[in-house]
């Protein structure tokens, strides 16, 4: 299984390579204390992966752009971007999640001197008043 992440908007577009991404989690956030369908819901994507270095003069991975996105202040329009995550298996797109007005709610990087690579975790959430724009698709060839 593989994953593909594309982020567009703000100061440009970038893509996180398949070899960087370890896990993807999509969550429909619905309050657990509700006795009926609630209007207070959300959509969250969590992506974890490896931070790889460029070898032999090659440019490193684009995960640095995730860190830069996480620092954009909330009052800036650049804080909201389109993020698309594809879950791929056997030449099929199993799931494709698109959050057109996503913002970063958590981003962290961890490094270890034993593993040789770093690890990142991105948590992005769709803007609540734009929840109708979230798309979940799948079941087609890529």
DSSP file (Angstrom, degrees, kcal/mol; ACC not computed):
  #  RESIDUE AA STRUCTURE BP1 BP2  ACC     N-H-->O    O-->H-N    N-H-->O    O-->H-N    TCO  KAPPA ALPHA  PHI   PSI    X-CA   Y-CA   Z-CA
    1    1 A X              0   0    0      0, 0.0     2,-0.3     0, 0.0    88,-0.2   0.000 360.0 360.0 360.0 143.1    0.0    0.0    0.0
    2    2 A X  E     -A   88   0A   0     86,-2.9    86,-3.3     2,-0.0     2,-0.3  -0.872 360.0-144.9-134.6 168.6    1.2    3.5   -0.8
    3    3 A X  E     -A   87   0A   0     -2,-0.3     2,-0.4    15,-0.2    18,-0.2  -0.961   4.1-163.2-136.3 150.9    0.2    7.0   -0.1
    4    4 A X  E     -A   86   0A   0     82,-1.9    82,-2.7    -2,-0.3     2,-0.5  -0.998   6.6-167.7-135.9 131.2    0.4   10.3   -2.0
    5    5 A X  E     -AB  85  16A   0     11,-1.2    11,-2.4    -2,-0.4     2,-0.4  -0.981   5.1-178.7-124.2 127.3   -0.1   13.8   -0.5
    6    6 A X  E     -AB  84  15A   0     78,-2.6    78,-2.8    -2,-0.5     2,-0.4  -0.989   4.7-169.4-124.1 133.4   -0.6   17.0   -2.5
    7    7 A X  E     -AB  83  14A   0      7,-2.8     7,-2.3    -2,-0.4     2,-0.3  -0.988   9.1-179.6-123.4 128.3   -1.0   20.4   -1.0
    8    8 A X  E     +A   82   0A   0     74,-2.7    74,-2.4    -2,-0.4     5,-0.2  -0.931  37.3  45.5-127.8 151.5   -2.0   23.4   -3.1
    9    9 A X  S >  S+     0   0    0     -2,-0.3     3,-1.6    72,-0.2     2,-0.2  -0.545  73.0  63.1 112.3-178.4   -2.6   27.0   -2.2
   10   10 A X  T 3  S-     0   0    0     70,-0.3    -1,-0.1     1,-0.3     3,-0.1  -0.453 122.9 -11.2  64.4-128.6   -0.7   29.6   -0.2
   11   11 A X  T 3  S-     0   0    0     -2,-0.2     2,-0.3     1,-0.2    -1,-0.3   0.268 126.5 -53.4 -90.3  12.1    2.7   30.3   -1.8
   12   12 A X    <   -     0   0    0     -3,-1.6     2,-0.3     2,-0.0    -1,-0.2  -0.893  64.8 -66.8 146.1-174.5    2.5   27.3   -4.2
   13   13 A X        +     0   0    0     -2,-0.3     2,-0.3    -5,-0.2    -5,-0.2  -0.815  39.8 174.6-112.0 151.4    2.0   23.6   -4.5
   14   14 A X  E     -B    7   0A   0     -7,-2.3    -7,-2.8    -2,-0.3     2,-0.4  -0.981  16.7-145.3-150.6 161.1    4.1   20.7   -3.2
   15   15 A X  E     -B    6   0A   0     -2,-0.3     2,-0.6    -9,-0.2    47,-0.3  -0.986  12.3-137.6-131.0 136.9    3.8   16.9   -3.0
   16   16 A X  E     -B    5   0A   0    -11,-2.4   -11,-1.2    -2,-0.4     5,-0.1  -0.845  35.4-117.7 -93.3 125.2    5.1   14.6   -0.4
   17   17 A X    >>  -     0   0    0     -2,-0.6     3,-1.4   -13,-0.1     4,-0.9  -0.188  14.9-118.2 -64.7 152.6    6.7   11.5   -2.0
   18   18 A X  G >4 S+     0   0    0      1,-0.3     3,-0.5     2,-0.2   -15,-0.2   0.848 112.7  59.6 -58.2 -37.3    5.3    8.0   -1.5
   19   19 A X  G 34 S+     0   0    0      1,-0.2    -1,-0.3   -17,-0.1    31,-0.1   0.671 102.4  55.4 -70.6 -13.6    8.5    6.8    0.1
   20   20 A X  G <4 S+     0   0    0     -3,-1.4    30,-3.5   -17,-0.1     2,-0.4   0.805  90.2  84.2 -83.1 -31.2    8.1    9.5    2.8
   21   21 A X  E <<  +C   49   0A   0     -4,-0.9    28,-0.3    -3,-0.5   -18,-0.2  -0.599  40.9 167.9 -89.7 129.2    4.6    8.5    4.0
   22   22 A X  E     +     0   0A   0     26,-2.6     2,-0.3    -2,-0.4    27,-0.2   0.832  65.4   5.9-100.2 -47.8    4.1    5.8    6.6
   23   23 A X  E     -C   48   0A   0     25,-1.7    25,-2.3     2,-0.0     2,-0.4  -0.975  51.5-163.3-142.2 153.6    0.5    6.1    7.7
   24   24 A X  E     -C   47   0A   0     -2,-0.3     2,-0.4    23,-0.2    23,-0.2  -0.998   8.8-173.6-134.2 136.4   -2.6    8.1    6.9
   25   25 A X  E     -C   46   0A   0     21,-2.5    21,-2.8    -2,-0.4     2,-0.4  -0.994   4.8-166.3-132.9 128.5   -5.7    8.4    9.1
   26   26 A X  E     -C   45   0A   0     -2,-0.4     2,-0.4    19,-0.2    19,-0.2  -0.926  11.5-175.7-109.4 138.5   -9.0   10.1    8.2
   27   27 A X  E     -C   44   0A   0     17,-2.6    17,-2.7    -2,-0.4     2,-0.8  -0.988  24.0-148.4-138.7 127.9  -11.5   10.9   11.0
   28   28 A X  E     -C   43   0A   0     -2,-0.4     2,-0.8    15,-0.2    15,-0.2  -0.862  28.6-141.5 -87.3 113.5  -15.0   12.3   10.8
   29   29 A X  E     +C   42   0A   0     13,-2.1    13,-1.9    -2,-0.8     2,-0.4  -0.689  32.4 163.9 -85.1 108.6  -15.1   14.2   14.1
   30   30 A X  E     -C   41   0A   0     -2,-0.8    11,-0.2    11,-0.2    -2,-0.0  -0.993  45.2-103.0-125.2 129.9  -18.6   13.8   15.6
   31   31 A X    >   -     0   0    0      9,-0.8     3,-0.8    -2,-0.4     7,-0.1  -0.238  22.5-149.4 -55.6 134.3  -19.2   14.7   19.3
   32   32 A X  T 3  S+     0   0    0      1,-0.2    -1,-0.2     3,-0.0    -3,-0.0   0.601  90.7  62.3 -80.2 -12.3  -19.4   11.5   21.4
   33   33 A X  T 3  S+     0   0    0      2,-0.0     2,-0.3     0, 0.0    -1,-0.2   0.235  79.9 109.4 -99.0  15.1  -21.8   13.0   23.9
   34   34 A X    <   -     0   0    0     -3,-0.8     4,-0.1     1,-0.1     3,-0.0  -0.710  51.1-162.7 -95.0 141.8  -24.6   13.6   21.4
   35   35 A X  S    S+     0   0    0     -2,-0.3     2,-0.3     2,-0.1    -1,-0.1   0.386  80.2  29.2 -98.9   0.8  -27.9   11.6   21.4
   36   36 A X  S    S-     0   0    0      0, 0.0     2,-0.1     0, 0.0    -2,-0.0  -0.930 110.1 -62.2-148.2 168.5  -28.8   12.7   17.9
   37   37 A X        -     0   0    0     -2,-0.3     2,-0.3     1,-0.1    -2,-0.1  -0.363  60.6-143.6 -58.2 128.0  -26.9   13.7   14.7
   38   38 A X        -     0   0    0     -7,-0.1    -1,-0.1     1,-0.1    -4,-0.0  -0.664  20.6-147.6-100.5 150.0  -25.0   16.8   15.6
   39   39 A X  S    S+     0   0    0     -2,-0.3     2,-1.6     1,-0.1    -1,-0.1   0.619  85.9  86.3 -83.0 -15.4  -24.2   19.9   13.5
   40   40 A X        +     0   0    0     -9,-0.0    -9,-0.8     2,-0.0     2,-0.3  -0.625  64.7 128.3 -89.0  81.7  -20.9   20.2   15.3
   41   41 A X  E     -C   30   0A   0     -2,-1.6     2,-0.3   -11,-0.2   -11,-0.2  -0.834  32.1-174.9-131.3 169.8  -18.8   17.9   13.2
   42   42 A X  E     -C   29   0A   0    -13,-1.9   -13,-2.1    -2,-0.3     2,-0.4  -0.910  22.2-123.7-153.1 177.3  -15.4   18.1   11.5
   43   43 A X  E     -C   28   0A   0     83,-0.3    83,-2.4    -2,-0.3     2,-0.4  -0.995  27.2-175.5-135.1 126.8  -13.0   16.2    9.2
   44   44 A X  E     -CD  27 125A   0    -17,-2.7   -17,-2.6    -2,-0.4     2,-0.4  -0.974  11.0-163.1-129.4 136.5   -9.4   15.6   10.2
   45   45 A X  E     -CD  26 124A   0     79,-3.0    79,-2.8    -2,-0.4     2,-0.5  -0.969   4.7-167.6-115.1 132.8   -6.5   14.0    8.3
   46   46 A X  E     -CD  25 123A   0    -21,-2.8   -21,-2.5    -2,-0.4     2,-0.4  -0.987   7.0-176.7-120.2 124.2   -3.4   12.7   10.1
   47   47 A X  E     -CD  24 122A   0     75,-2.6    75,-3.0    -2,-0.5     2,-0.4  -0.981   0.9-176.1-122.8 127.4   -0.3   11.9    8.1
   48   48 A X  E     +CD  23 121A   0    -25,-2.3   -26,-2.6    -2,-0.4   -25,-1.7  -0.924  19.0 135.7-120.2 150.2    2.9   10.5    9.5
   49   49 A X  E     -CD  21 120A   0     71,-2.1    71,-2.5    -2,-0.4     2,-0.3  -0.965  46.8 -71.0-170.5-174.1    6.1    9.8    7.7
   50   50 A X  E     - D   0 119A   0    -30,-3.5     2,-0.7    -2,-0.3    69,-0.3  -0.713  28.6-138.2 -98.6 144.9    9.8    9.9    7.4
   51   51 A X  E     - D   0 118A   0     67,-2.5    67,-1.6    -2,-0.3     2,-0.3  -0.919  30.1-166.9-100.2 112.2   12.0   12.9    6.8
   52   52 A X        -     0   0    0     -2,-0.7     9,-1.1    65,-0.2     2,-0.3  -0.731  12.5-131.4-103.9 149.3   14.6   11.9    4.3
   53   53 A X        -     0   0    0     -2,-0.3     2,-0.4     7,-0.2     6,-0.1  -0.718  23.4-111.7 -98.2 150.0   17.8   13.7    3.4
   54   54 A X        -     0   0    0     -2,-0.3     2,-0.3     4,-0.1     3,-0.3  -0.654  35.4-152.7 -77.6 132.3   18.9   14.5   -0.1
   55   55 A X    >   +     0   0    0     -2,-0.4     3,-1.4     1,-0.2     4,-0.0  -0.817  66.4  12.4-108.6 147.0   22.1   12.5   -0.9
   56   56 A X  T 3  S-     0   0    0     -2,-0.3    -1,-0.2     1,-0.3     3,-0.1   0.832 135.4 -50.5  63.5  34.5   24.8   13.4   -3.4
   57   57 A X  T 3  S+     0   0    0     -3,-0.3    -1,-0.3     1,-0.3     2,-0.1   0.460 100.5 141.9  84.2   0.1   23.6   17.0   -3.9
   58   58 A X    <   -     0   0    0     -3,-1.4    -1,-0.3     1,-0.1     2,-0.1  -0.433  60.8 -99.0 -73.8 150.8   20.0   16.0   -4.6
   59   59 A X        -     0   0    0     -2,-0.1    -4,-0.2    -3,-0.1    -1,-0.1  -0.460  41.4-119.8 -68.1 138.8   17.3   18.2   -3.2
   60   60 A X        -     0   0    0     -6,-0.2    -7,-0.2     1,-0.2    -1,-0.1  -0.021  42.6 -70.5 -68.9-179.3   15.8   16.8    0.1
   61   61 A X    >   -     0   0    0     -9,-1.1     3,-0.7     1,-0.1    -1,-0.2  -0.150  39.8-112.7 -73.2 170.3   12.1   15.9    0.5
   62   62 A X  T >> S+     0   0    0    -47,-0.3     3,-1.8     1,-0.2     4,-0.6   0.321  87.4 105.0 -87.4   7.7    9.2   18.4    0.6
   63   63 A X  H >>  +     0   0    0      1,-0.3     4,-1.4     2,-0.2     3,-0.7   0.766  68.1  70.9 -62.5 -21.9    8.4   17.7    4.2
   64   64 A X  H <> S+     0   0    0     -3,-0.7     4,-2.0     1,-0.2    -1,-0.3   0.829  90.1  61.3 -61.1 -29.7   10.0   21.1    5.1
   65   65 A X  H <> S+     0   0    0     -3,-1.8     4,-2.4     1,-0.2    -1,-0.2   0.830  98.3  56.3 -66.7 -31.5    7.0   22.7    3.4
   66   66 A X  H <X S+     0   0    0     -3,-0.7     4,-2.0    -4,-0.6    -1,-0.2   0.921 106.8  49.6 -63.8 -42.9    4.7   21.1    5.9
   67   67 A X  H  X S+     0   0    0     -4,-1.4     4,-0.6     1,-0.2    -2,-0.2   0.897 111.2  48.8 -61.7 -41.0    6.7   22.7    8.7
   68   68 A X  H >< S+     0   0    0     -4,-2.0     3,-0.9     1,-0.2     4,-0.4   0.898 109.4  52.6 -66.1 -40.2    6.5   26.1    7.0
   69   69 A X  H >< S+     0   0    0     -4,-2.4     3,-1.4     1,-0.2    35,-0.2   0.878 103.0  58.9 -61.8 -37.8    2.7   25.7    6.5
   70   70 A X  H 3< S+     0   0    0     -4,-2.0    -1,-0.2     1,-0.3    -2,-0.2   0.717 102.5  54.5 -66.0 -19.1    2.3   25.0   10.2
   71   71 A X  T << S+     0   0    0     -3,-0.9     2,-0.3    -4,-0.6    -1,-0.3   0.489  76.7 114.8 -93.8  -4.0    3.8   28.4   11.0
   72   72 A X  S <  S-     0   0    0     -3,-1.4    32,-0.1    -4,-0.4    -3,-0.0  -0.515  74.1-114.1 -68.5 127.4    1.4   30.5    8.9
   73   73 A X    >   -     0   0    0     -2,-0.3     3,-1.8     1,-0.1     6,-0.3  -0.277  18.8-118.9 -64.9 149.8   -0.6   32.7   11.3
   74   74 A X  T 3  S+     0   0    0      1,-0.3    -1,-0.1     5,-0.1     5,-0.1   0.749 110.1  61.8 -62.4 -26.4   -4.4   32.0   11.4
   75   75 A X  T 3  S+     0   0    0      4,-0.0     2,-0.3     3,-0.0    -1,-0.3   0.585  87.4  91.8 -78.7  -7.2   -5.3   35.5   10.2
   76   76 A X  S X  S-     0   0    0     -3,-1.8     3,-1.5     1,-0.1     4,-0.3  -0.686  75.6-138.6 -87.9 139.0   -3.5   34.8    6.9
   77   77 A X  G >  S+     0   0    0     -2,-0.3     3,-1.3     1,-0.3   -67,-0.1   0.752 101.3  70.9 -64.1 -23.4   -5.5   33.4    4.0
   78   78 A X  G 3  S+     0   0    0      1,-0.3    -1,-0.3    -5,-0.1   -67,-0.1   0.607  79.4  75.9 -70.5 -11.0   -2.4   31.2    3.3
   79   79 A X  G <  S+     0   0    0     -3,-1.5     2,-0.6    -6,-0.3    25,-0.4   0.786  87.4  68.3 -69.0 -25.5   -3.2   29.2    6.4
   80   80 A X    <   +     0   0    0     -3,-1.3   -70,-0.3    -4,-0.3     2,-0.3  -0.854  68.5 160.4-100.9 121.8   -6.1   27.5    4.5
   81   81 A X  E     - E   0 102A   0     21,-2.6    21,-2.8    -2,-0.6     2,-0.6  -0.897  43.4-103.1-137.0 163.7   -5.0   25.2    1.7
   82   82 A X  E     -A    8   0A   0    -74,-2.4   -74,-2.7    -2,-0.3     2,-0.5  -0.791  37.5-173.5 -87.8 122.3   -6.3   22.3   -0.4
   83   83 A X  E     -AE   7  99A   0     16,-2.4    16,-2.7    -2,-0.6     2,-0.4  -0.978   4.7-173.1-120.9 131.6   -4.9   18.9    0.8
   84   84 A X  E     -AE   6  98A   0    -78,-2.8   -78,-2.6    -2,-0.5     2,-0.5  -0.988   1.2-171.1-125.1 128.4   -5.5   15.7   -1.1
   85   85 A X  E     -AE   5  97A   0     12,-2.7    12,-2.9    -2,-0.4     2,-0.4  -0.980   4.0-164.6-122.0 124.0   -4.4   12.3    0.2
   86   86 A X  E     -AE   4  96A   0    -82,-2.7   -82,-1.9    -2,-0.5     2,-0.6  -0.910   9.2-152.9-108.3 134.8   -4.6    9.2   -2.0
   87   87 A X  E     -AE   3  95A   0      8,-3.2     7,-2.3    -2,-0.4     8,-1.1  -0.942  23.7-165.3-104.2 118.6   -4.4    5.7   -0.6
   88   88 A X  E     +AE   2  93A   0    -86,-3.3   -86,-2.9    -2,-0.6     2,-0.3  -0.858  19.6 157.9-115.8 139.1   -3.0    3.4   -3.3
   89   89 A X  E >   - E   0  92A   0      3,-2.4     3,-1.3    -2,-0.4    -2,-0.0  -0.920  68.8  -7.2-157.0 132.5   -2.9   -0.4   -3.6
   90   90 A X  T 3  S-     0   0    0     -2,-0.3     3,-0.1     1,-0.3    -1,-0.0   0.887 127.4 -53.1  51.0  49.7   -2.6   -2.7   -6.7
   91   91 A X  T 3  S+     0   0    0      1,-0.2    51,-0.8    50,-0.1     2,-0.4   0.751 117.8 111.8  58.4  27.3   -2.8    0.1   -9.2
   92   92 A X  E <  S-EF  89 141A   0     -3,-1.3    -3,-2.4    49,-0.2     2,-1.0  -0.966  71.7-128.6-127.2 145.2   -6.1    1.3   -7.6
   93   93 A X  E     -EF  88 140A   0     47,-3.7    46,-3.1    -2,-0.4    47,-1.0  -0.842  26.2-176.0 -87.9 104.8   -7.0    4.4   -5.6
   94   94 A X  E     -     0   0A   0     -7,-2.3     2,-0.3    -2,-1.0    -1,-0.2   0.935  69.9  -2.3 -69.1 -47.1   -8.6    2.8   -2.6
   95   95 A X  E     -E   87   0A   0     -8,-1.1    -8,-3.2    43,-0.2     2,-0.4  -0.994  58.5-165.1-143.5 146.9   -9.5    6.1   -1.1
   96   96 A X  E     -EG  86 137A   0     41,-2.4    41,-2.4    -2,-0.3     2,-0.5  -0.968  10.9-168.1-133.1 118.0   -9.0    9.7   -2.1
   97   97 A X  E     -EG  85 136A   0    -12,-2.9   -12,-2.7    -2,-0.4     2,-0.5  -0.911   3.2-173.8-108.7 128.7   -9.6   12.4    0.6
   98   98 A X  E     -EG  84 135A   0     37,-2.5    37,-2.1    -2,-0.5     2,-0.6  -0.979  10.1-178.3-125.8 121.1   -9.8   16.0   -0.4
   99   99 A X  E >   -E   83   0A   0    -16,-2.7   -16,-2.4    -2,-0.5     3,-0.7  -0.934   7.0-172.0-112.9 103.1  -10.0   18.8    2.2
  100  100 A X  E 3  S+     0   0A   0     -2,-0.6    -1,-0.1     1,-0.3    31,-0.1   0.684  81.4  33.7 -75.9 -18.1  -10.3   22.0    0.2
  101  101 A X  E 3  S+     0   0A   0     29,-0.1    26,-2.1    26,-0.1    -1,-0.3  -0.436  85.4 156.3-132.0  58.8  -10.0   24.5    3.1
  102  102 A X  E <   -EH  81 126A   0    -21,-2.8   -21,-2.6    -3,-0.7     2,-0.3  -0.537  19.6-171.0 -89.8 151.7   -7.7   22.6    5.5
  103  103 A X  E     - H   0 125A   0     22,-2.2    22,-2.6   -23,-0.2     2,-0.5  -0.958  30.5-102.9-136.4 156.7   -5.5   24.2    8.2
  104  104 A X  E     + H   0 124A   0    -25,-0.4    20,-0.2    -2,-0.3     3,-0.1  -0.666  34.0 170.9 -83.6 125.1   -2.8   22.7   10.4
  105  105 A X  E    S+     0   0A   0     18,-2.8     2,-0.3    -2,-0.5    19,-0.2   0.618  73.6   9.2-104.1 -17.9   -3.8   22.0   13.9
  106  106 A X  E     + H   0 123A   0     17,-1.6    17,-2.9     2,-0.0    -1,-0.4  -0.934  59.9 170.5-159.9 137.4   -0.7   20.1   14.9
  107  107 A X  E     + H   0 122A   0     -2,-0.3     2,-0.3    15,-0.2    15,-0.2  -0.972  10.3 167.7-146.7 132.7    2.7   19.5   13.3
  108  108 A X  E     - H   0 121A   0     13,-2.0    13,-2.2    -2,-0.3     2,-0.4  -0.992  19.3-155.7-145.3 154.7    5.7   17.9   14.9
  109  109 A X  E     - H   0 120A   0     -2,-0.3     2,-0.4    11,-0.2    11,-0.2  -0.992  10.2-168.4-128.1 136.5    9.1   16.5   13.9
  110  110 A X  E     - H   0 119A   0      9,-3.0     9,-3.0    -2,-0.4     2,-0.3  -0.968   3.6-166.2-125.1 141.7   11.1   13.9   15.9
  111  111 A X  E     - H   0 118A   0     -2,-0.4     2,-0.4     7,-0.2     7,-0.2  -0.956   4.0-170.5-129.1 147.8   14.7   12.9   15.3
  112  112 A X     >  -     0   0    0      5,-0.7     4,-1.1    -2,-0.3     5,-0.2  -0.999  23.0-145.3-136.5 138.7   16.8   10.0   16.5
  113  113 A X  T  4 S+     0   0    0     -2,-0.4    -1,-0.1     1,-0.2    -2,-0.0   0.561 100.7  53.2 -79.5  -6.0   20.5    9.4   16.2
  114  114 A X  T  4 S+     0   0    0      3,-0.1    -1,-0.2     1,-0.1    -3,-0.0   0.783 106.6  47.1 -95.8 -31.3   19.9    5.7   15.9
  115  115 A X  T  4 S-     0   0    0      2,-0.2    -2,-0.2     1,-0.1     3,-0.1   0.777  91.3-138.3 -85.2 -25.6   17.4    5.5   13.0
  116  116 A X  S  < S+     0   0    0     -4,-1.1     2,-0.3     1,-0.2    -3,-0.1   0.382  74.8  70.9  84.8  -6.1   19.1    7.9   10.6
  117  117 A X  S    S-     0   0    0     -5,-0.2    -5,-0.7   -65,-0.1    -1,-0.2  -0.912  74.7-124.0-134.7 164.2   15.9    9.6    9.6
  118  118 A X  E     -DH  51 111A   0    -67,-1.6   -67,-2.5    -2,-0.3     2,-0.4  -0.551  19.7-137.2 -98.2 172.0   13.4   12.0   11.2
  119  119 A X  E     -DH  50 110A   0     -9,-3.0    -9,-3.0   -69,-0.3     2,-0.3  -0.994  14.5-163.7-131.7 138.4    9.7   11.4   11.6
  120  120 A X  E     -DH  49 109A   0    -71,-2.5   -71,-2.1    -2,-0.4     2,-0.4  -0.894   6.3-163.9-120.4 153.4    6.9   14.0   11.0
  121  121 A X  E     -DH  48 108A   0    -13,-2.2   -13,-2.0    -2,-0.3     2,-0.5  -0.977   7.5-171.1-135.0 122.5    3.3   14.0   12.0
  122  122 A X  E     -DH  47 107A   0    -75,-3.0   -75,-2.6    -2,-0.4     2,-0.5  -0.954   4.5-171.5-113.6 129.5    0.8   16.4   10.4
  123  123 A X  E     +DH  46 106A   0    -17,-2.9   -18,-2.8    -2,-0.5   -17,-1.6  -0.976  13.4 177.2-119.8 115.4   -2.7   16.9   11.7
  124  124 A X  E     -DH  45 104A   0    -79,-2.8   -79,-3.0    -2,-0.5     2,-0.4  -0.930   8.9-163.6-120.9 142.8   -4.9   19.0    9.3
  125  125 A X  E     -DH  44 103A   0    -22,-2.6   -22,-2.2    -2,-0.4     2,-0.2  -0.954  22.2-115.6-128.2 144.8   -8.6   19.8    9.7
  126  126 A X  E     - H   0 102A   0    -83,-2.4   -83,-0.3    -2,-0.4   -24,-0.2  -0.548  42.1 -99.6 -75.1 140.1  -11.1   21.1    7.3
  127  127 A X    >   -     0   0    0    -26,-2.1     3,-1.8    -2,-0.2    -1,-0.1  -0.425  33.9-130.4 -59.9 130.4  -12.6   24.6    8.1
  128  128 A X  G >  S+     0   0    0      1,-0.3     3,-1.3     2,-0.2     4,-0.2   0.842 103.4  51.6 -59.1 -40.4  -15.9   23.9    9.8
  129  129 A X  G 3  S+     0   0    0      1,-0.3    -1,-0.3     2,-0.1     3,-0.1   0.523 111.7  49.9 -77.9  -1.4  -18.1   26.3    7.6
  130  130 A X  G X  S+     0   0    0     -3,-1.8     3,-1.8   -29,-0.1    -1,-0.3   0.037  71.1 120.1-118.3  23.1  -16.7   24.6    4.5
  131  131 A X  G X   +     0   0    0     -3,-1.3     3,-1.7     1,-0.3    -2,-0.1   0.792  63.9  68.2 -62.1 -29.8  -17.3   21.0    5.5
  132  132 A X  G 3  S+     0   0    0      1,-0.3    -1,-0.3    -4,-0.2    -2,-0.1   0.707  90.6  65.2 -63.6 -18.4  -19.6   20.4    2.5
  133  133 A X  G <  S+     0   0    0     -3,-1.8    -1,-0.3     2,-0.1    -2,-0.2   0.562  74.0 111.8 -81.0  -9.0  -16.5   20.7    0.3
  134  134 A X    <   -     0   0    0     -3,-1.7     2,-0.4    -4,-0.2   -35,-0.2  -0.456  52.7-160.5 -68.0 134.7  -14.8   17.6    1.7
  135  135 A X  E     -G   98   0A   0    -37,-2.1   -37,-2.5    -2,-0.2     2,-0.5  -0.968  15.0-173.8-122.5 134.5  -14.7   14.7   -0.9
  136  136 A X  E     +G   97   0A   0     -2,-0.4     2,-0.2   -39,-0.2   -39,-0.2  -0.981  24.4 152.8-124.4 116.6  -14.2   11.0   -0.2
  137  137 A X  E     +G   96   0A   0    -41,-2.4   -41,-2.4    -2,-0.5     2,-0.3  -0.716   4.3 138.2-131.4 179.5  -13.8    9.0   -3.4
  138  138 A X        +     0   0    0    -43,-0.3   -44,-0.2    -2,-0.2   -43,-0.2  -0.915  28.9  92.6 161.4 177.0  -12.1    5.7   -4.4
  139  139 A X        +     0   0    0    -46,-3.1     2,-0.3     1,-0.3   -45,-0.2   0.798  68.4 109.0  83.1  30.3  -12.2    2.5   -6.4
  140  140 A X  E    S-F   93   0A   0    -47,-1.0   -47,-3.7    -3,-0.0    -1,-0.3  -0.950  70.3 -98.8-137.4 158.8  -10.6    3.7   -9.6
  141  141 A X  E      F   92   0A   0     -2,-0.3   -49,-0.2   -49,-0.2   -50,-0.1  -0.393 360.0 360.0 -73.4 149.5   -7.3    3.1  -11.4
  142  142 A X              0   0    0    -51,-0.8    -1,-0.1    -2,-0.1   -50,-0.1   0.402 360.0 360.0-109.3 360.0   -4.5    5.7  -11.1
